[in-house]
Amino acid sequence: MGGHVDFEDLNLEFGYSCMPDRLHYFTKEENDFRMEVRNWCKDNVDPVIEKIDRERNKELAVETLKKMPYLDIILPRNAGGQGKGVIYRCIFGEELSAFSYAIASIFGASSCLFAGPIIEFGTPEQKEKYLSGIANGTKIGAIGITEPTGGSDAIGGMKLRAKKEDDHYILNGEKCFITNGSVADYICLYAITNDQVKKHQGMTAFIFETDTPGFEVIKDYKHMGRRGMPNSYLKFNNCKIPAENILHKENEGLEVLLFGLDGERTFTASQYLGLARSAFEVAYKYSHKREQFKRTLYSFEGISFKLSEMFSDIELYRIAMAQIARMLDNGYNCRVQVAGVKFRLADAAVRTAQEAIQILGGIGYSEEYPLERYYRDSKIGQISAGTVEILKYLISREMVRMWGK
Ligand SMILES: Cc1cc2nc3c(=O)[nH]c(=O)nc-3n(C[C@H](O)[C@H](O)[C@H](O)COP(=O)(O)OP(=O)(O)OC[C@H]3O[C@@H](n4cnc5c(N)ncnc54)[C@H](O)[C@@H]3O)c2cc1C
């Protein structure tokens, strides 16, 4: 006791050795599912996390994902899936992200963001053709919204054009920051199909196959965190796409995009929870073992109160998220609540990772502990799937819509 404590000596169980296995605000089936996913991740994800992060090893990350028996959780039963709702997706997102935020993000882009809109809007033929590969791990999906000229103002700045010619469209333009872009088989792609109207009335969602001639991966970005998750700059040079690959209806891509965003934000919120939980556990355990001034760090209120705040963020936001997930499963529109829990949890994850490093001091800043990875990983939550500022803007606009000025 007293010296720097080795990571191995903490006997961590990724966020749960200091919390009950059974959370009473989840059902028995949900808690059983949580434990099953956690045990699978302990055996299959834990051994490869460091390698994926240090080497930015996207091949290993994708290979690990493809082995997962949970890729079909959101697929309806009549399409061969497990037919689980948003609540299960959140449990899964939290558990997987407590181990690897990068792999969970590859899952999110493929099984939620690509497959989700097809489940909702796809024709029977589209469902048949595109969903089974995602569900059995032979195919990877992605979502393509962002462009160099359109980030927060994604639709206003969209320049990717799909020009109609007979029974197909010709695509020209670029997409940037596309998760899974360089490894994807399919992309749910948004393009402008009518220049004569406001952009949100002239945008269409397509299912794009990446073996189409003219598709080019310009580069994978080297991000500070979520290393191993491919995130790519893509170019479309005269790519021919059949009209039957329109998802939903021509010029009605906005409806598809808005549907997908709520699902994405709920899943990403659950990811921040997993990340925060792992950071909390390291700091909690360490603070009970490390001694200074002949006392454990935990015995100082300056340290234990930080942990009280971290624990409260995790516990209370998980309860809020579970409630929102159940409301979504029951068909309620929760756009404001989803935006709120997403930006709150994103901020909480950054704060938790940062405070956890502070609690460990110098060793927390080193690669001896995974806290520096959690800290690097956590930052993206405040940027992707709607920045903190844009989510607050969305809520401020909704407040005026609901209550006037
Ligand atoms: C790792 C990663 C993964 C991603 N994955 C995907 C993906 O799979 N598919 C996809 O389509 N996109 C993806 N994105 C893109 C992501 O959604 C955008 O980065 C995000 O929407 C912000 O856009 P931007 O980066 O262009 O920032 P900008 O829009 O240029 O914003 C810059 C800053 O200005 C602020 N700002 C902008 N407008 C306002 C305003 N009106 N009021 C106040 N502040 C404002 C923003 O909040 C931000 O802080 C990903 C990005 C990253 C980094």
The ligand as an SDF file (V2000), in Angstrom:
LIG
                    3D

 53 58  0  0  0  0  0  0  0  0999 V2000
  -14.9090   11.1710  -35.2550 C   0  0  0  0  0  0  0  0  0  0  0  0
  -16.0540   11.7190  -36.0530 C   0  0  0  0  0  0  0  0  0  0  0  0
  -17.0220   10.8540  -36.5480 C   0  0  0  0  0  0  0  0  0  0  0  0
  -18.0510   11.3430  -37.3690 C   0  0  0  0  0  0  0  0  0  0  0  0
  -18.9140   10.4530  -37.9700 N   0  0  0  0  0  0  0  0  0  0  0  0
  -19.7750   10.9260  -38.9240 C   0  0  0  0  0  0  0  0  0  0  0  0
  -20.5290   10.0000  -39.7420 C   0  0  0  0  0  0  0  0  0  0  0  0
  -20.4240    8.7820  -39.5800 O   0  0  0  0  0  0  0  0  0  0  0  0
  -21.3470   10.5200  -40.7010 N   0  0  0  0  0  0  0  0  0  0  0  0
  -21.4840   11.8490  -40.9140 C   0  0  0  0  0  0  0  0  0  0  0  0
  -22.2450   12.2440  -41.7940 O   0  0  0  0  0  0  0  0  0  0  0  0
  -20.7800   12.7640  -40.1580 N   0  0  0  0  0  0  0  0  0  0  0  0
  -19.9220   12.3210  -39.1880 C   0  0  0  0  0  0  0  0  0  0  0  0
  -19.1660   13.2110  -38.4440 N   0  0  0  0  0  0  0  0  0  0  0  0
  -19.3330   14.6330  -38.6820 C   0  0  0  0  0  0  0  0  0  0  0  0
  -19.9250   15.3690  -37.4670 C   0  0  0  0  0  0  0  0  0  0  0  0
  -21.2980   15.1070  -37.3900 O   0  0  0  0  0  0  0  0  0  0  0  0
  -19.5700   16.8620  -37.6280 C   0  0  0  0  0  0  0  0  0  0  0  0
  -18.1800   16.9710  -37.3700 O   0  0  0  0  0  0  0  0  0  0  0  0
  -20.3730   17.7350  -36.6940 C   0  0  0  0  0  0  0  0  0  0  0  0
  -21.7170   17.7670  -37.0870 O   0  0  0  0  0  0  0  0  0  0  0  0
  -19.8500   19.1740  -36.6480 C   0  0  0  0  0  0  0  0  0  0  0  0
  -19.6230   19.6830  -37.9270 O   0  0  0  0  0  0  0  0  0  0  0  0
  -18.2160   20.3760  -38.2640 P   0  0  0  0  0  0  0  0  0  0  0  0
  -17.1400   19.4630  -37.7810 O   0  0  0  0  0  0  0  0  0  0  0  0
  -18.2000   20.7240  -39.6980 O   0  0  0  0  0  0  0  0  0  0  0  0
  -18.1610   21.6650  -37.3560 O   0  0  0  0  0  0  0  0  0  0  0  0
  -18.8030   23.0990  -37.7110 P   0  0  0  0  0  0  0  0  0  0  0  0
  -20.2140   22.9230  -38.1320 O   0  0  0  0  0  0  0  0  0  0  0  0
  -17.8840   23.8360  -38.6060 O   0  0  0  0  0  0  0  0  0  0  0  0
  -18.8000   23.7830  -36.2820 O   0  0  0  0  0  0  0  0  0  0  0  0
  -17.6100   24.2770  -35.6620 C   0  0  0  0  0  0  0  0  0  0  0  0
  -17.9770   24.8300  -34.2740 C   0  0  0  0  0  0  0  0  0  0  0  0
  -18.9360   25.9000  -34.4150 O   0  0  0  0  0  0  0  0  0  0  0  0
  -20.0800   25.6220  -33.6330 C   0  0  0  0  0  0  0  0  0  0  0  0
  -21.2900   26.1140  -34.3140 N   0  0  0  0  0  0  0  0  0  0  0  0
  -21.6960   25.8830  -35.5900 C   0  0  0  0  0  0  0  0  0  0  0  0
  -22.8750   26.4650  -35.8210 N   0  0  0  0  0  0  0  0  0  0  0  0
  -23.2330   27.0770  -34.6670 C   0  0  0  0  0  0  0  0  0  0  0  0
  -24.3710   27.8410  -34.2540 C   0  0  0  0  0  0  0  0  0  0  0  0
  -25.4000   28.0870  -35.0780 N   0  0  0  0  0  0  0  0  0  0  0  0
  -24.4160   28.3170  -32.9990 N   0  0  0  0  0  0  0  0  0  0  0  0
  -23.3870   28.0630  -32.1290 C   0  0  0  0  0  0  0  0  0  0  0  0
  -22.2860   27.3410  -32.4400 N   0  0  0  0  0  0  0  0  0  0  0  0
  -22.2170   26.8510  -33.7010 C   0  0  0  0  0  0  0  0  0  0  0  0
  -20.1130   24.1130  -33.4950 C   0  0  0  0  0  0  0  0  0  0  0  0
  -20.8480   23.7020  -32.3550 O   0  0  0  0  0  0  0  0  0  0  0  0
  -18.6320   23.7880  -33.3810 C   0  0  0  0  0  0  0  0  0  0  0  0
  -18.2180   23.9620  -32.0460 O   0  0  0  0  0  0  0  0  0  0  0  0
  -18.1570   12.7330  -37.6170 C   0  0  0  0  0  0  0  0  0  0  0  0
  -17.1940   13.6040  -37.0700 C   0  0  0  0  0  0  0  0  0  0  0  0
  -16.1500   13.1160  -36.3350 C   0  0  0  0  0  0  0  0  0  0  0  0
  -15.0910   14.0800  -35.8570 C   0  0  0  0  0  0  0  0  0  0  0  0
  1  2  1  0
  2  3  1  0
  2 52  2  0
  3  4  2  0
  4  5  1  0
  4 50  1  0
  5  6  2  0
  6  7  1  0
  6 13  1  0
  7  8  2  0
  7  9  1  0
  9 10  1  0
 10 11  2  0
 10 12  1  0
 12 13  2  0
 13 14  1  0
 14 15  1  0
 14 50  1  0
 15 16  1  0
 16 17  1  0
 16 18  1  0
 18 19  1  0
 18 20  1  0
 20 21  1  0
 20 22  1  0
 22 23  1  0
 23 24  1  0
 24 25  2  0
 24 26  1  0
 24 27  1  0
 27 28  1  0
 28 29  2  0
 28 30  1  0
 28 31  1  0
 31 32  1  0
 32 33  1  0
 33 34  1  0
 33 48  1  0
 34 35  1  0
 35 36  1  0
 35 46  1  0
 36 37  1  0
 36 45  1  0
 37 38  2  0
 38 39  1  0
 39 40  1  0
 39 45  2  0
 40 41  1  0
 40 42  2  0
 42 43  1  0
 43 44  2  0
 44 45  1  0
 46 47  1  0
 46 48  1  0
 48 49  1  0
 50 51  2  0
 51 52  1  0
 52 53  1  0
M  END
$$$$
